[in-house]
Amino acid sequence: MLVKVYGASVQGLSAIPVTIEVNASRGIKFFLVGLPDSAVKESHERIVAVIENSGFRFPSRQIVVNMAPADIRKEGAGYDLPLAIGILAADDKVRLDKLAHTMMLGELSLDGSLQPVKGALSVAIKAREMGFEHLIVPEQNVREAAVVNRLKVYGAAHIGQVIRFLNEDVGLAPLDVDTRAEFYARQAEFDFDFADVKGQAYVKRALEVAAAGGHNVIMIGPPGSGKSMMAKCLPSILPPLSLAESLETTQVHSVAGKLTGDSSLIARRPFRAPHHTISQVALVGGGANPQPGEVSLAHNGVLFCDELPEFSRSVLEVLRQPLEDRKINISRAKYSITYPCSFMFVASMNPCPCGYYNHPTKTCVCTSGQIYRYLHKISGPLLDRIDLQCEILPLSFEEMSRAVPGENSASIRERVICARRIQEQRFAGITGVHCNAQMTDRQLHDYCALSSESSALLRSAMERLQLSARAYSRILKVSRTIADLDNSEDIQIQHIAEAVGYRNLDRGDWAER
């Protein structure tokens, strides 16, 4: 008897349907073909125990299982459930009525309970696309998969529930979640607020500009000046995620296995802060079993690198291409996949190895050579990709002791949202451009025209600071954002002046003061 059961394989962010064909005939052998990896091959022993522990007998017949298409490698334990159901169906223990309309995935424990798998959201999207009516997933994955509409998603805790559902239409009920209401209810929940940051008006303004235009920013200052705290406050002033952005972000985290059992759509922009000992693969993704890296987990959010010079030089250099292209292409001998990585890059660093260069009250003990080597751990091409460079000075006792709170994040966020609306109207109909930081050179020419006075000021700054062509475009993009915050149609001379003021590390005399 030939039976077909449907599962899926996740490659990158996309799911590829896998048809599991089970044929039972005379004999006593078991064959599994279709390019399975070791984990899938081992599923035979698990499935035998699961069937026995669920009150059935493993069929004493020759079982041939083919996983099509055969040119795609089947990896992981997520095929346990469809394999077990297919074997039982081939032995007439499961009815065939619903199998043609049902996709399923899940790892099985020896007692028949289902364990969570990665990529359930991608599988749900593919199931709806292919016209399946039902999707059965482990109970821990049901909320993330249920965000897909026009598809009945069932969460099962045990294979016995799946068997009863397929045979008797009992045991499981589709999860009905009002994902939109949950999504919008959780958008305003933040752990950090700029109202808790005293002083540092210059840095707050720089972060507001960065948030308004999606720009990259680096903060340089001594220990304890508030760099990390202000970076953690940045998500609270970013525009809220749209449903489309949230779905794509949730899909990345689903594939990486980062979602918890009570997760549905991610409502807040991600904030990822990897330690400086991170490897290249962990940062950009890949590995023997390819997974998204930190740059992809920060998609539509913030990637924060604290103590930037402490990162390996080779690790920092792999950031250059993702910062430009906003996607990462990973090519290996056995696979080639693409992950999205459109993120705001935020970094912080000390001005020298001891941390107290330019400190108003503490003396730096570093030599000029040590300071030079420390600052030049970050390459010029990487610095050119950072739009705003801000120097932070520590607060005095009088500033810290003031009881007056700073401006809260909600007020700053309103200005940022207004500036983003202007940019959405400007780039309406242009694919892949949503904010000023994503403008191409042609769009810079169209939307960043300068008056003669502004052009003369920028030319003078370029010559004095010896800025690169990439730094020139960064200044124009930041100027456009500052003009949007002022609700100005044209870039004024004060907008250029403020943008040039955010290129602190480009000043040739910065490390000589």
C-alpha positions as CSV (number, residue, x, y, z in Angstrom):
1,M,0.0,0.0,0.0
2,L,1.4,3.4,-1.0
3,V,0.7,6.5,1.2
4,K,1.8,10.1,0.8
5,V,2.4,12.4,3.8
6,Y,3.6,16.0,3.6
7,G,6.3,17.8,5.5
8,A,8.8,20.6,4.7
9,S,12.5,21.4,4.7
10,V,13.7,24.9,5.7
11,Q,16.5,26.4,3.7
12,G,17.4,30.0,4.5
13,L,14.1,31.6,5.3
14,S,12.1,29.6,2.9
15,A,10.4,26.2,3.3
16,I,10.5,23.6,0.6
17,P,7.7,21.0,0.6
18,V,8.8,17.4,1.1
19,T,6.6,14.5,0.1
20,I,7.1,11.4,2.2
21,E,6.1,8.4,0.3
22,V,5.6,5.2,2.3
23,N,5.1,1.8,0.6
24,A,4.3,-1.3,2.6
25,S,4.8,-4.7,1.0
26,R,5.7,-8.3,1.8
27,G,9.0,-8.6,3.7
28,I,10.6,-7.5,6.9
29,K,13.1,-4.8,5.9
30,F,13.1,-1.0,6.3
31,F,14.5,1.3,3.7
32,L,14.8,5.1,3.9
33,V,15.9,7.0,0.8
34,G,15.8,10.5,-0.5
35,L,19.1,12.0,0.8
36,P,18.4,11.9,4.5
37,D,21.1,13.0,7.0
38,S,22.2,11.1,10.1
39,A,19.4,12.6,12.3
40,V,16.7,11.5,9.8
41,K,18.2,8.0,9.4
42,E,18.2,7.6,13.2
43,S,14.5,8.4,13.2
44,H,13.7,4.7,12.4
45,E,14.7,3.6,15.9
46,R,12.8,6.5,17.5
47,I,9.7,5.8,15.5
48,V,9.7,2.1,16.3
49,A,9.8,2.9,20.1
50,V,7.1,5.7,19.6
51,I,4.7,3.3,17.8
52,E,5.2,0.6,20.4
53,N,4.7,3.1,23.3
54,S,1.6,4.6,21.7
55,G,-0.3,1.3,21.8
56,F,0.4,0.1,18.2
57,R,2.8,-2.5,16.7
58,F,5.4,-1.6,14.1
59,P,4.3,-3.3,10.9
60,S,6.0,-6.6,10.2
61,R,6.3,-5.8,6.6
62,Q,8.8,-4.4,4.2
63,I,8.6,-0.6,4.5
64,V,10.2,1.7,1.9
65,V,10.2,5.4,2.6
66,N,11.1,7.9,-0.1
67,M,11.6,11.6,0.8
68,A,11.1,13.7,-2.4
69,P,12.5,15.7,-3.9
70,A,15.6,13.5,-3.6
71,D,18.1,16.3,-4.6
72,I,17.5,18.2,-1.3
73,R,19.3,17.1,1.8
74,K,16.8,16.3,4.6
75,E,18.2,17.5,7.9
76,G,17.0,17.5,11.5
77,A,14.4,15.5,13.5
78,G,11.4,17.5,12.3
79,Y,10.4,14.7,10.0
80,D,9.7,12.2,12.8
81,L,6.0,13.0,13.0
82,P,5.2,12.7,9.2
83,L,7.3,9.6,9.0
84,A,5.5,7.9,11.9
85,I,2.1,8.9,10.6
86,G,3.0,7.6,7.1
87,I,4.1,4.2,8.4
88,L,0.9,3.9,10.5
89,A,-1.2,4.9,7.5
90,A,0.5,2.4,5.2
91,D,-0.4,-0.3,7.9
92,D,-4.1,0.9,7.8
93,K,-3.8,2.4,11.3
94,V,-4.5,5.9,10.1
95,R,-7.2,7.0,7.7
96,L,-6.1,8.7,4.5
97,D,-8.9,11.2,4.1
98,K,-7.1,14.2,5.6
99,L,-3.5,13.4,4.7
100,A,-3.7,15.0,1.3
101,H,-4.8,18.3,2.8
102,T,-2.5,18.3,5.9
103,M,1.2,19.3,6.3
104,M,2.9,18.3,9.6
105,L,6.3,18.5,11.3
106,G,7.6,17.7,14.7
107,E,10.3,15.8,16.6
108,L,9.2,12.7,18.6
109,S,10.4,11.6,22.0
110,L,10.3,7.9,22.7
111,D,7.1,8.2,24.7
112,G,5.4,9.8,21.7
113,S,5.4,13.4,22.9
114,L,6.3,16.1,20.4
115,Q,9.3,18.4,20.8
116,P,9.6,21.9,19.2
117,V,11.3,22.4,15.9
118,K,12.8,25.4,14.1
119,G,11.2,27.2,11.2
120,A,7.6,26.5,12.0
121,L,6.5,30.0,10.7
122,S,8.3,29.4,7.3
123,V,6.5,26.1,7.0
124,A,3.2,27.6,7.8
125,I,3.7,30.3,5.1
126,K,4.6,27.6,2.5
127,A,1.6,25.4,3.6
128,R,-0.8,28.3,3.0
129,E,0.9,29.1,-0.3
130,M,0.4,25.5,-1.5
131,G,-3.2,25.4,-0.5
132,F,-3.1,23.0,2.4
133,E,-6.0,23.2,4.8
134,H,-4.3,21.9,8.0
135,L,-0.9,22.3,9.6
136,I,0.1,20.1,12.6
137,V,3.0,21.3,14.7
138,P,4.3,20.7,18.2
139,E,2.4,22.5,20.9
140,Q,5.4,24.9,21.6
141,N,5.4,26.1,18.0
142,V,1.7,26.6,17.5
143,R,1.5,30.3,18.4
144,E,4.3,31.3,15.9
145,A,2.7,29.3,13.1
146,A,-0.9,30.5,13.9
147,V,0.0,34.1,12.8
148,V,-0.5,32.8,9.2
149,N,-4.2,33.4,8.2
150,R,-6.3,31.2,6.0
151,L,-4.7,28.1,7.5
152,K,-5.9,25.9,10.3
153,V,-2.9,25.4,12.7
154,Y,-3.1,22.7,15.3
155,G,-0.7,22.3,18.2
156,A,-0.2,18.7,19.4
157,A,1.5,17.5,22.5
158,H,1.5,13.8,21.7
159,I,1.3,11.7,18.5
160,G,-1.8,10.0,19.9
161,Q,-3.7,13.3,19.5
162,V,-2.6,13.5,15.9
163,I,-3.8,10.0,15.2
164,R,-7.2,10.6,16.8
165,F,-7.6,13.8,14.9
166,L,-6.8,12.1,11.6
167,N,-9.1,9.1,12.4
168,E,-11.9,10.6,14.3
169,D,-11.6,14.4,13.9
170,V,-11.2,14.8,17.7
171,G,-8.3,15.5,20.0
172,L,-7.1,18.7,18.3
173,A,-8.6,22.1,17.7
174,P,-7.1,24.9,15.5
175,L,-5.6,27.8,17.5
176,D,-7.4,31.1,16.8
177,V,-5.2,34.0,17.9
178,D,-5.9,37.6,17.4
179,T,-2.3,38.4,16.4
180,R,-3.0,41.9,15.4
181,A,-4.4,42.9,18.8
182,E,-1.5,41.2,20.6
183,F,1.0,42.8,18.2
184,Y,-0.2,46.4,18.7
185,A,-0.7,45.9,22.5
186,R,3.0,45.0,23.0
187,Q,4.5,47.7,20.7
188,A,4.9,50.3,23.4
189,E,6.6,48.1,26.0
190,F,10.3,49.1,26.6
191,D,12.7,48.3,29.4
192,F,14.7,51.5,28.9
193,D,13.7,55.1,28.4
194,F,15.7,58.3,27.6
195,A,13.9,60.0,30.6
196,D,16.4,58.1,32.8
197,V,19.4,59.5,31.0
198,K,20.6,62.7,32.6
199,G,22.4,65.3,30.5
200,Q,24.1,64.2,27.3
201,A,21.8,66.4,25.1
202,Y,24.3,66.2,22.2
203,V,24.4,62.4,22.1
204,K,20.6,62.2,22.5
205,R,20.2,64.5,19.5
206,A,22.6,62.3,17.5
207,L,20.7,59.2,18.3
208,E,17.4,60.9,17.4
209,V,18.9,61.8,14.0
210,A,20.1,58.2,13.6
211,A,16.7,56.8,14.5
212,A,14.9,59.2,12.1
213,G,17.0,58.2,9.1
214,G,18.1,54.7,10.0
215,H,21.7,55.7,10.2
216,N,24.7,53.9,11.8
217,V,26.3,55.6,14.8
218,I,29.4,55.2,17.0
219,M,29.8,56.7,20.4
220,I,33.3,57.3,21.8
221,G,33.9,58.2,25.5
222,P,35.4,57.1,28.8
223,P,34.0,54.3,30.9
224,G,30.8,55.2,32.8
225,S,29.7,58.0,30.5
226,G,26.5,56.3,29.5
227,K,27.3,54.8,26.1
228,S,25.7,51.4,26.7
229,M,22.7,52.7,28.5
230,M,21.9,55.2,25.7
231,A,22.3,52.4,23.1
232,K,19.8,50.3,25.0
233,C,17.4,53.2,25.0
234,L,17.6,53.5,21.2
235,P,14.8,50.9,20.3
236,S,12.4,53.0,22.4
237,I,12.6,55.9,19.9
238,L,12.6,53.9,16.7
239,P,9.4,53.8,14.6
240,P,7.1,50.8,15.5
241,L,7.4,47.7,13.4
242,S,4.9,47.3,10.5
243,L,3.1,44.0,10.2
244,A,5.2,43.1,7.2
245,E,8.5,43.9,9.0
246,S,7.3,42.0,12.0
247,L,6.5,38.9,10.0
248,E,9.9,38.9,8.3
249,T,11.7,39.5,11.6
250,T,9.7,36.7,13.3
251,Q,10.5,34.4,10.5
252,V,14.3,34.9,11.0
253,H,14.0,34.2,14.7
254,S,11.8,31.2,14.0
255,V,14.4,29.7,11.7
256,A,17.1,30.3,14.3
257,G,15.0,28.7,17.1
258,K,14.9,31.8,19.2
259,L,11.1,32.0,19.8
260,T,9.6,30.8,23.0
261,G,6.5,28.8,23.3
262,D,4.3,31.8,24.0
263,S,5.7,33.9,21.1
264,S,3.6,35.0,18.1
265,L,4.6,38.0,16.1
266,I,7.6,40.0,17.4
267,A,6.2,43.4,18.3
268,R,9.4,45.4,19.1
269,R,12.5,46.0,17.0
270,P,15.2,43.5,17.9
271,F,18.2,44.7,19.9
272,R,21.2,42.3,19.6
273,A,24.4,42.9,21.6
274,P,27.0,40.2,20.8
275,H,30.1,39.8,23.0
276,H,33.4,40.9,21.5
277,T,34.6,37.3,21.5
278,I,32.0,36.3,18.8
279,S,33.2,34.4,15.7
280,Q,32.7,35.4,12.1
281,V,30.2,32.5,11.6
282,A,28.2,33.5,14.7
283,L,28.1,37.1,13.5
284,V,27.0,36.6,9.8
285,G,25.5,33.1,9.9
286,G,26.3,29.8,8.3
287,G,27.8,26.7,9.8
288,A,27.5,23.0,9.0
289,N,23.7,23.3,9.6
290,P,23.2,26.9,8.4
291,Q,21.6,29.3,10.8
292,P,21.1,33.1,10.8
293,G,23.8,35.1,12.5
294,E,23.6,38.1,14.8
295,V,23.4,40.5,11.8
296,S,20.2,38.7,10.6
297,L,18.7,38.4,14.1
298,A,19.1,42.2,14.3
299,H,17.1,42.6,11.0
300,N,14.7,45.6,11.2
301,G,16.3,46.4,14.6
302,V,19.7,47.4,16.2
303,L,23.0,45.6,16.3
304,F,25.0,47.0,19.2
305,C,28.8,46.3,19.4
306,D,30.1,47.5,22.8
307,E,33.9,48.1,23.0
308,L,34.3,47.9,19.3
309,P,38.1,47.8,19.1
310,E,38.0,44.6,21.3
311,F,36.3,42.7,18.5
312,S,38.6,40.7,16.2
313,R,39.7,42.7,13.1
314,S,38.5,39.8,10.8
315,V,35.1,39.8,12.5
316,L,34.7,43.6,12.1
317,E,35.6,43.4,8.4
318,V,32.9,40.9,7.6
319,L,30.4,43.6,8.6
320,R,31.3,45.8,5.6
321,Q,29.3,44.0,3.0
322,P,26.1,43.5,5.1
323,L,26.1,47.2,6.1
324,E,26.1,48.1,2.4
325,D,23.9,45.5,0.8
326,R,21.5,44.9,3.8
327,K,21.6,41.1,3.1
328,I,24.1,38.4,3.6
329,N,24.9,35.8,1.0
330,I,26.5,32.6,2.5
331,S,28.0,30.2,-0.1
332,R,29.5,26.9,1.0
333,A,30.2,23.7,-0.9
334,K,26.9,22.1,0.1
335,Y,24.6,25.2,0.1
336,S,24.1,28.8,-0.9
337,I,21.6,30.8,1.1
338,T,20.7,34.5,1.6
339,Y,19.5,36.0,4.9
340,P,18.2,39.6,5.3
341,C,20.1,41.9,7.6
342,S,18.8,45.4,7.3
343,F,19.8,46.8,10.7
344,M,21.0,49.9,12.4
345,F,24.6,49.5,13.4
346,V,25.4,51.1,16.8
347,A,28.9,50.8,18.3
348,S,30.7,52.2,21.4
349,M,34.3,52.5,22.3
350,N,36.8,54.0,24.7
351,P,39.1,56.7,23.4
352,C,42.2,54.8,24.4
353,P,43.2,51.5,26.1
354,C,42.9,53.0,29.7
355,G,39.7,54.8,28.7
356,Y,40.5,58.3,30.0
357,Y,42.0,60.1,27.1
358,N,40.4,63.6,26.9
359,H,38.8,63.0,30.3
360,P,38.2,66.4,32.1
361,T,39.3,65.1,35.6
362,K,41.2,61.8,35.2
363,T,44.7,61.5,33.6
364,C,45.3,59.2,30.7
365,V,48.3,56.9,31.2
366,C,48.5,55.8,27.5
367,T,51.3,56.8,25.2
368,S,50.5,58.5,21.9
369,G,51.5,55.3,20.1
370,Q,49.1,53.2,22.2
371,I,46.3,55.6,21.5
372,Y,47.1,55.6,17.7
373,R,47.2,51.8,17.6
374,Y,44.0,51.4,19.6
375,L,42.0,53.8,17.4
376,H,43.3,52.2,14.2
377,K,42.0,48.8,15.2
378,I,38.9,50.0,13.3
379,S,39.6,50.2,9.6
380,G,38.8,53.3,7.6
381,P,36.3,51.5,5.3
382,L,34.3,50.4,8.3
383,L,34.3,53.9,9.8
384,D,33.2,55.3,6.5
385,R,30.1,53.2,6.7
386,I,29.1,54.8,10.1
387,D,27.2,58.0,9.5
388,L,27.4,59.6,12.9
389,Q,30.5,59.7,15.2
390,C,29.8,61.2,18.6
391,E,32.2,62.0,21.4
392,I,30.7,61.6,24.9
393,L,32.1,63.4,27.9
394,P,31.3,62.3,31.5
395,L,28.8,64.3,33.5
396,S,29.8,66.5,36.4
397,F,28.4,65.9,39.9
398,E,26.1,68.9,39.5
399,E,24.6,67.4,36.3
400,M,24.1,64.0,37.8
401,S,22.5,65.3,41.0
402,R,19.8,67.3,39.2
403,A,16.3,65.9,39.9
404,V,14.8,67.1,36.6
405,P,14.3,64.1,34.3
406,G,15.3,64.3,30.7
407,E,12.9,64.2,27.7
408,N,11.2,60.9,27.6
409,S,11.4,58.4,24.7
410,A,7.8,58.9,23.7
411,S,8.3,62.5,22.8
412,I,11.4,61.8,20.8
413,R,9.7,58.9,19.1
414,E,6.9,61.2,17.8
415,R,9.4,63.4,16.1
416,V,11.2,60.3,14.6
417,I,7.9,58.9,13.3
418,C,7.0,62.3,11.7
419,A,10.4,62.3,9.9
420,R,9.9,58.7,8.8
421,R,6.5,59.6,7.3
422,I,8.1,62.2,5.2
423,Q,10.7,59.7,3.9
424,E,7.9,57.1,3.2
425,Q,6.2,59.6,1.0
426,R,9.5,60.6,-0.7
427,F,10.4,57.0,-1.5
428,A,6.9,55.7,-2.3
429,G,7.1,53.3,-5.2
430,I,10.8,52.8,-4.9
431,T,11.7,49.2,-4.0
432,G,14.1,48.5,-1.2
433,V,14.4,52.1,0.0
434,H,12.4,53.1,3.1
435,C,14.6,55.7,4.9
436,N,17.4,58.1,4.1
437,A,20.2,55.8,5.1
438,Q,19.2,53.4,2.2
439,M,19.4,56.1,-0.6
440,T,21.5,55.3,-3.6
441,D,23.8,57.7,-5.3
442,R,21.2,58.5,-7.9
443,Q,18.6,59.3,-5.2
444,L,21.2,61.5,-3.4
445,H,21.4,63.6,-6.5
446,D,17.6,63.8,-6.8
447,Y,16.7,64.5,-3.1
448,C,19.8,66.1,-1.6
449,A,20.4,69.2,-3.8
450,L,22.4,71.9,-2.1
451,S,22.4,75.6,-2.4
452,S,25.7,77.4,-3.3
453,E,26.3,78.3,0.4
454,S,25.7,74.8,1.6
455,S,27.9,73.3,-1.1
456,A,30.7,75.7,-0.2
457,L,30.5,74.7,3.4
458,L,30.6,71.0,2.6
459,R,33.5,71.4,0.2
460,S,35.5,73.2,2.9
461,A,34.8,70.5,5.4
462,M,35.7,67.8,2.9
463,E,39.1,69.4,2.2
464,R,39.8,70.2,5.9
465,L,38.9,66.8,7.2
466,Q,40.2,64.9,4.1
467,L,37.0,62.9,3.9
468,S,36.4,60.0,1.5
469,A,33.7,59.9,-1.2
470,R,31.7,57.6,1.0
471,A,31.8,60.0,3.9
472,Y,30.6,62.7,1.5
473,S,27.4,60.7,0.8
474,R,27.0,59.9,4.5
475,I,27.0,63.7,5.3
476,L,24.4,64.3,2.6
477,K,22.1,61.6,3.9
478,V,22.4,62.8,7.5
479,S,21.7,66.4,6.4
480,R,18.6,65.2,4.6
481,T,17.4,63.5,7.8
482,I,18.1,66.6,9.9
483,A,16.1,68.7,7.4
484,D,13.2,66.1,7.6
485,L,13.2,66.5,11.4
486,D,12.9,70.3,10.9
487,N,10.2,69.6,8.3
488,S,12.3,71.5,5.8
489,E,11.9,70.7,2.1
490,D,15.4,71.9,1.3
491,I,18.7,71.2,3.0
492,Q,19.9,74.3,4.7
493,I,23.4,75.4,5.7
494,Q,22.7,74.6,9.4
495,H,21.7,71.1,8.4
496,I,25.0,70.6,6.7
497,A,26.9,72.1,9.6
498,E,25.2,69.8,12.1
499,A,25.9,66.7,9.9
500,V,29.6,67.6,9.6
501,G,29.7,68.0,13.4
502,Y,28.8,64.3,13.7
503,R,32.1,63.2,12.0
504,N,34.3,63.6,15.1
505,L,36.7,60.7,14.3
506,D,37.4,62.1,10.9
507,R,39.2,65.2,12.3
508,G,42.9,64.7,11.8
509,D,43.7,66.4,15.1
510,W,41.2,64.4,17.2
511,A,43.8,62.1,18.8
512,E,46.3,65.0,19.2
513,R,44.4,67.2,21.6
